[in-house]
Amino acid sequence: MTNSVEKAGKRERLVEAAVREFYERGIEKTTIADIARTAEVPVGNVYYYFKTKDQLLEAAIGAHARGLDELISALDALSAPRERLKALIQGWVDEREAAVRYGCPFGSLTAELHKRPDPLEGRAAEVMRTLVDWAERQFAEIGRADARELAVALIASYQGISVLTNTFRDPELMATEGRRLQGWIDSL
């Protein structure tokens, strides 16, 4: 039993390390050795769980998907769609210091994937689509006929402010945009 727990623990640590390293270094600059070091796993053990860096990348995308599912579940526990949307925005604002250094965790990864001839870009697009679809449902629940357009505008605004926050190394940009977006949600 301990052996299977150890295996799961190592695999989880490797996936968490891959998510972190891909976010902080980028896909191309991250090596399997970097991931192993961050996970505190001997580099030779990595190959027991993941034969290639692309398998680690696929696992990292899966971790982002699970994280998004958990976030959506937590947001869905809130009583009203405006409250849920505003909580999403506040979560982004709360992570602005990381955006200053690295941009959006998933947006950055997705942008990198689109620079490669990579079948994983479709999987990454599914994860982003999950967020857009969720936001669309919130706007529809508010009663907006243009729910899809509003959802795309919200996610695009966040992605854009993540790029600007990172470019200018200014967390206040994201805080300001967060306040604007929350006011926008209230005005709908």
C-alpha positions as CSV (number, residue, x, y, z in Angstrom):
1,M,0.0,0.0,0.0
2,T,2.8,2.5,0.9
3,N,4.4,1.7,-2.5
4,S,1.3,2.8,-4.5
5,V,0.9,5.9,-2.3
6,E,4.5,6.8,-2.9
7,K,4.0,6.3,-6.6
8,A,0.9,8.6,-6.6
9,G,2.8,11.1,-4.5
10,K,5.8,11.2,-6.9
11,R,3.5,11.4,-10.0
12,E,1.5,14.3,-8.4
13,R,4.7,16.1,-7.4
14,L,6.0,15.7,-11.0
15,V,2.7,17.1,-12.5
16,E,2.7,20.0,-10.0
17,A,6.3,20.7,-10.8
18,A,5.6,20.6,-14.5
19,V,2.8,23.1,-14.2
20,R,5.0,25.4,-12.2
21,E,8.1,25.1,-14.4
22,F,6.1,25.5,-17.7
23,Y,4.5,28.6,-16.2
24,E,7.7,30.1,-14.9
25,R,10.1,29.1,-17.6
26,G,8.0,28.3,-20.6
27,I,7.7,25.0,-22.4
28,E,10.8,25.1,-24.5
29,K,13.1,26.3,-21.8
30,T,11.9,23.7,-19.3
31,T,13.7,20.4,-19.1
32,I,12.8,17.1,-17.6
33,A,15.7,17.7,-15.2
34,D,14.1,21.0,-14.1
35,I,10.8,19.3,-13.4
36,A,12.5,16.5,-11.5
37,R,14.5,18.9,-9.4
38,T,11.4,21.0,-8.5
39,A,9.5,17.8,-7.7
40,E,12.4,16.5,-5.6
41,V,12.4,13.2,-7.7
42,P,15.5,11.7,-9.2
43,V,15.5,12.5,-12.9
44,G,15.7,8.8,-13.8
45,N,12.4,8.2,-11.9
46,V,10.6,10.7,-14.1
47,Y,10.6,8.2,-17.0
48,Y,8.8,5.6,-14.9
49,Y,5.8,8.0,-14.9
50,F,6.3,10.0,-18.1
51,K,8.2,8.8,-21.1
52,T,8.5,12.2,-22.8
53,K,8.3,15.9,-22.0
54,D,5.1,16.0,-24.0
55,Q,3.5,13.5,-21.7
56,L,4.4,15.8,-18.8
57,L,2.9,18.7,-20.8
58,E,-0.3,16.8,-21.3
59,A,-0.5,16.0,-17.6
60,A,0.1,19.7,-16.8
61,I,-2.9,20.6,-19.1
62,G,-4.9,18.0,-17.3
63,A,-3.9,19.6,-14.0
64,H,-5.1,23.0,-15.3
65,A,-8.4,21.4,-16.3
66,R,-8.9,19.9,-12.9
67,G,-8.0,23.2,-11.2
68,L,-10.6,25.0,-13.4
69,D,-13.2,22.4,-12.6
70,E,-12.5,22.9,-8.9
71,L,-12.7,26.7,-9.3
72,I,-16.0,26.4,-11.2
73,S,-17.5,24.1,-8.5
74,A,-16.5,26.7,-5.8
75,L,-17.9,29.6,-7.9
76,D,-21.1,27.6,-8.6
77,A,-21.7,27.4,-4.8
78,L,-22.3,31.1,-4.8
79,S,-26.0,32.1,-5.1
80,A,-26.1,34.5,-8.0
81,P,-24.5,34.7,-11.5
82,R,-23.2,38.3,-10.9
83,E,-21.7,37.2,-7.6
84,R,-20.0,34.2,-9.3
85,L,-18.6,36.4,-12.2
86,K,-17.3,39.0,-9.7
87,A,-15.7,36.3,-7.6
88,L,-13.9,34.9,-10.7
89,I,-12.6,38.4,-11.4
90,Q,-11.5,38.9,-7.8
91,G,-9.6,35.6,-8.0
92,W,-7.7,37.0,-11.0
93,V,-7.0,40.2,-9.2
94,D,-5.7,38.3,-6.2
95,E,-3.2,36.5,-8.4
96,R,-1.8,39.8,-10.0
97,E,1.7,39.4,-8.5
98,A,2.1,36.1,-10.3
99,A,0.8,37.8,-13.5
100,V,3.4,40.5,-13.1
101,R,6.1,37.9,-13.3
102,Y,4.7,35.3,-15.7
103,G,1.4,36.4,-17.2
104,C,-1.7,34.2,-17.1
105,P,-0.9,30.6,-16.1
106,F,-3.0,29.0,-18.7
107,G,-3.1,31.7,-21.3
108,S,0.7,31.7,-21.5
109,L,0.8,27.9,-21.8
110,T,-1.9,28.0,-24.5
111,A,-0.1,30.7,-26.5
112,E,3.1,28.7,-26.4
113,L,1.4,25.6,-27.6
114,H,0.0,27.4,-30.6
115,K,3.6,28.2,-31.7
116,R,4.3,24.5,-32.0
117,P,2.9,21.9,-34.4
118,D,1.3,20.2,-31.5
119,P,-1.9,18.1,-31.0
120,L,-2.0,19.3,-27.4
121,E,-3.1,22.7,-28.5
122,G,-6.6,21.3,-29.1
123,R,-6.7,19.9,-25.5
124,A,-5.6,23.3,-24.2
125,A,-8.4,25.0,-26.2
126,E,-10.9,22.6,-24.6
127,V,-9.8,23.9,-21.2
128,M,-10.1,27.5,-22.2
129,R,-13.5,26.8,-23.8
130,T,-14.7,25.4,-20.5
131,L,-14.1,28.8,-18.9
132,V,-15.8,30.7,-21.7
133,D,-18.8,28.3,-21.6
134,W,-19.1,28.7,-17.9
135,A,-19.0,32.5,-18.2
136,E,-21.6,32.3,-21.0
137,R,-23.9,30.3,-18.7
138,Q,-23.6,33.1,-16.0
139,F,-24.5,35.8,-18.5
140,A,-27.4,33.8,-19.8
141,E,-28.7,33.3,-16.3
142,I,-28.6,37.1,-15.8
143,G,-30.9,37.1,-18.9
144,R,-28.5,38.4,-21.5
145,A,-29.3,37.3,-25.1
146,D,-25.7,38.2,-26.0
147,A,-24.2,35.9,-23.3
148,R,-21.6,34.3,-25.6
149,E,-20.3,37.6,-26.7
150,L,-20.1,38.9,-23.1
151,A,-18.3,35.7,-22.0
152,V,-15.7,36.1,-24.7
153,A,-15.3,39.8,-23.9
154,L,-14.7,39.0,-20.2
155,I,-12.1,36.3,-20.8
156,A,-10.4,38.4,-23.5
157,S,-10.3,41.3,-21.1
158,Y,-8.6,39.2,-18.5
159,Q,-6.1,37.7,-21.0
160,G,-5.3,41.2,-22.3
161,I,-4.8,42.7,-18.9
162,S,-2.6,39.7,-17.9
163,V,-0.3,40.5,-20.9
164,L,-0.2,44.2,-20.0
165,T,0.3,43.5,-16.3
166,N,3.2,41.2,-17.2
167,T,4.6,43.6,-19.9
168,F,4.6,46.7,-17.7
169,R,5.3,44.7,-14.5
170,D,2.5,46.7,-12.8
171,P,0.0,44.8,-10.6
172,E,-2.2,47.9,-10.3
173,L,-3.2,47.5,-13.9
174,M,-4.9,44.2,-13.1
175,A,-6.5,45.7,-9.9
176,T,-7.9,48.6,-11.9
177,E,-9.2,46.4,-14.6
178,G,-10.7,44.1,-12.0
179,R,-12.7,47.0,-10.5
180,R,-13.8,48.1,-14.0
181,L,-15.0,44.6,-14.9
182,Q,-16.8,44.2,-11.6
183,G,-18.6,47.5,-12.2
184,W,-19.4,46.3,-15.7
185,I,-20.9,43.1,-14.3
186,D,-23.1,45.2,-12.0
187,S,-24.2,47.4,-14.8
188,L,-25.6,44.5,-16.9
